[in-house]
Amino acid sequence: MCLESARMVMTLKGSGRDDEITRDTNFQVMRYSALTRFHWRVLIQQISGRSFLYVLELHLHENGEQVMQKVRAIYKKETSVSTRFFIKYILMRKSVISIARITPLSMLSLDTESQDHKDYPYHVYTNRQERDEDLNAALNAPCRLRHIDCFVLGYPSLAVHGLHTGPADALYIGYELDRIPCCYLIRSAMVFSAVASITISVLTSRAEIGLATSAAISAWVACVEAVLLWIYS
């Protein structure tokens, strides 16, 4: 059951992207099935934009739901509640999962594969990130991957001290602009601007004051939009 699940995951990942994954699927799965414990590289982006490398211990027979629950746990442990609140409601960003390629210089200078796990986290750099839609969806709903047994076998390049001889990859938890709250903010500001303009015009019996209020609110919204575009461009 584990071997079939791993073959399915690895074959789907290689479809139309990395042909060598599909060609070597059976060979890699048979080699990895001899192990019982794995340590995944997990990169977590901080509010400053820097990425730090952590190690997550996993077991061979854990299914996708159990793995994603551990990923969620390490993310919440290393990111404070106040930081998550600031990122979500102030910066209006949402967390996303990608498979990131760690730069060779980061691996050589830090020598992460030969260090004891207690020395983590490390500040590292990446030179490629490919969003994984399945993992991204499972970050908020781990039960989506409950049916996939031996989930770790599907991602051999994430393993520390593993048998994978290719470039070092990591599970990258970063952030991107959440457009939904941005739209709500702009719409709310527009409604508030119109209501404030009408209310002040009626109370003061002077339309120019209402128009000035509306213009001031519109200018504030424009400044917010400009800052968001500058940050996420």
C-alpha positions in Angstrom: 0.0 0.0 0.0 2.8 2.4 0.9 4.7 1.7 -2.3 1.7 2.2 -4.5 0.8 5.5 -2.8 4.4 6.7 -3.2 4.5 5.7 -6.8 1.3 7.6 -7.4 2.5 10.8 -5.7 5.9 10.8 -7.3 4.5 10.1 -10.8 1.9 12.9 -10.5 4.7 15.3 -9.4 6.8 14.4 -12.4 4.1 14.7 -15.0 5.0 17.4 -17.5 7.7 18.8 -15.2 10.6 16.6 -14.2 10.8 13.5 -16.4 13.6 12.0 -14.3 11.3 11.7 -11.3 8.9 9.6 -13.4 11.7 7.4 -14.8 13.2 6.7 -11.4 10.0 6.4 -9.4 10.2 2.6 -8.7 13.9 2.7 -7.9 13.6 5.6 -5.5 10.6 4.1 -3.7 12.2 0.8 -3.2 15.3 2.4 -1.7 13.3 4.7 0.6 10.9 2.0 1.8 13.9 0.5 3.8 13.9 3.5 6.1 11.4 4.1 8.9 12.2 7.7 10.0 12.8 10.8 7.9 13.7 14.4 8.5 12.3 16.9 6.1 13.7 20.4 5.4 11.1 23.0 6.1 11.7 26.7 5.2 9.6 29.3 7.0 9.6 32.9 5.7 9.7 35.4 8.5 8.0 38.8 8.5 11.3 40.4 7.5 11.3 38.3 4.3 14.2 36.1 5.3 13.8 32.3 5.2 15.0 30.0 8.0 15.5 26.3 7.7 14.0 23.9 10.2 14.0 20.1 10.4 10.7 18.1 10.8 10.8 14.5 11.9 8.4 12.2 10.1 7.7 8.5 10.0 7.4 6.1 7.1 3.8 5.0 7.7 2.3 8.5 8.3 -0.3 9.4 5.8 -0.7 12.8 4.2 -3.0 14.2 6.8 -0.6 13.3 9.7 2.3 14.9 7.8 0.4 18.1 7.1 -0.7 18.3 10.7 3.0 18.3 11.7 3.8 20.9 9.1 1.0 23.1 10.5 2.3 22.5 14.1 5.9 23.6 13.3 4.6 26.6 11.4 2.5 27.7 14.4 5.4 27.0 16.8 7.9 29.1 15.0 5.5 31.9 14.1 3.9 33.8 17.0 0.2 34.5 17.1 0.8 38.2 16.9 3.0 37.8 13.8 0.4 35.7 12.1 -2.3 38.3 13.0 -0.1 41.1 11.6 0.6 39.2 8.4 -3.0 38.2 7.8 -5.0 41.3 8.9 -2.5 44.2 8.5 -0.3 43.1 5.6 -3.2 41.1 4.1 -1.1 38.2 3.1 -1.9 34.5 3.2 0.5 31.5 3.7 1.3 29.3 0.7 3.4 26.2 0.3 6.0 25.7 -2.4 8.9 23.3 -3.1 12.0 25.5 -3.0 15.5 24.7 -4.2 18.1 25.7 -1.7 21.1 27.4 -3.3 24.3 25.4 -3.4 26.2 28.2 -1.6 23.8 28.0 1.3 24.2 24.3 1.6 28.0 24.5 1.4 28.5 27.5 3.7 26.1 26.2 6.4 26.8 22.5 5.8 23.3 21.8 7.0 23.4 18.1 6.1 26.2 17.4 8.5 25.0 19.5 11.5 23.1 18.2 14.5 19.4 18.9 14.3 19.5 20.9 17.5 21.5 23.6 15.7 18.6 24.6 13.5 17.2 27.0 12.3 19.6 28.4 9.6 19.1 31.4 7.4 19.3 30.1 3.8 18.5 31.3 0.3 16.6 29.7 -2.5 16.9 30.1 -6.2 13.7 28.4 -7.4 10.2 28.0 -5.9 7.4 26.0 -7.4 4.0 26.2 -5.8 2.5 22.8 -4.8 -1.3 23.2 -5.1 -2.1 19.9 -3.3 0.1 20.8 -0.3 -1.1 24.3 -0.3 -4.8 23.2 -0.1 -3.9 20.7 2.6 -2.3 23.3 4.8 -5.7 24.5 5.8 -7.4 21.2 5.4 -5.0 18.3 6.1 -7.8 15.7 5.8 -7.6 16.2 2.0 -4.5 13.9 2.0 -5.8 11.3 4.5 -6.0 8.6 1.8 -2.3 8.8 0.8 -0.3 6.4 2.9 3.5 6.7 3.4 3.3 10.2 2.2 7.0 11.0 2.8 8.0 8.6 0.1 6.5 11.0 -2.5 9.0 13.8 -1.7 12.5 12.2 -1.5 14.3 15.5 -2.3 13.1 17.0 1.0 14.8 14.5 3.2 17.8 15.3 5.3 20.5 12.5 5.3 18.4 10.7 2.7 19.3 8.6 -0.2 18.4 11.3 -2.7 21.5 12.5 -4.5 19.9 15.4 -6.4 19.8 19.1 -5.5 18.5 20.0 -2.0 14.9 21.0 -1.8 12.8 22.2 1.1 9.1 22.6 1.9 8.8 26.3 1.8 6.1 28.1 3.7 5.9 31.7 2.4 3.3 34.4 1.9 1.5 36.1 -1.0 -1.0 38.9 -1.3 -4.5 37.8 -0.3 -6.7 39.7 -2.8 -10.0 39.0 -1.0 -9.4 41.3 2.0 -7.9 43.9 -0.3 -11.1 44.0 -2.3 -13.1 44.3 0.9 -10.9 47.1 2.1 -11.3 49.1 -1.1 -15.1 48.5 -1.3 -15.5 49.4 2.4 -13.5 52.6 1.9 -15.6 53.6 -1.1 -18.8 53.1 0.7 -17.6 54.9 3.8 -16.4 57.8 1.6 -19.8 58.1 -0.1 -21.7 57.9 3.2 -19.4 60.4 4.9 -19.6 62.8 2.1 -23.5 62.8 2.1 -23.7 62.9 5.9 -21.4 65.9 6.2 -23.0 67.7 3.4 -26.4 67.3 5.0 -25.2 68.3 8.5 -23.3 71.3 7.4 -25.5 72.3 4.4 -22.3 72.8 2.5 -21.6 70.4 -0.4 -18.0 71.4 -0.7 -17.1 70.1 2.8 -18.7 66.8 2.0 -16.7 66.6 -1.3 -13.5 67.5 0.5 -14.1 64.7 3.0 -14.7 62.2 0.2 -11.6 63.4 -1.6 -9.5 62.9 1.6 -10.8 59.4 2.1 -10.1 58.6 -1.5 -6.6 59.9 -1.3 -6.0 57.6 1.8 -7.3 54.6 -0.1 -5.0 55.5 -3.1 -2.0 55.6 -0.7 -2.8 52.2 0.7 -3.2 50.8 -2.8 0.2 52.3 -3.8 1.9 50.8 -0.8 0.4 47.4 -1.5 1.5 47.5 -5.1 5.0 48.6 -4.2 5.3 45.8 -1.6 4.0 42.9 -3.7 5.1 44.0 -7.1 
